[in-house]
Amino acid sequence: MNIEVIKIIMISLTITVGSIVPGLAIGKIGIQAMESIGRNPEAEAGIRTTMILVVAFAEALAIYALVVALILKFT
């Protein structure tokens, strides 16, 4: 295999895994937050704040994957 082909495969795998995993994590976070709010509606403000913070951290993983893919592409 040519080195360019391997490089393209690695870039595509980085983007694929780097977008699927955070997407699944954000979905799981949302499901658990909605269940928690359904069981304890009085704690909605705290649950929502924590959920938004955790979703931001999960989304950062996708951004890191994008940065790594761009570094691989342009090196």
C-alpha angles and dihedrals in degrees: 000000000000117000090237091057091051090048092053091048091051092049092051093047091049092053093042097051092036092058102036098050097050089044091055091045093052090050091051091048091052093049093050092046092052091049091050093049090048091054097042112022093173091066093054096114094053094043092049093049092049091045093053091049093050092046089053090053091048091049089052088065090061090050091050090051090051091051092049091049091051091049090051092048097051100040 
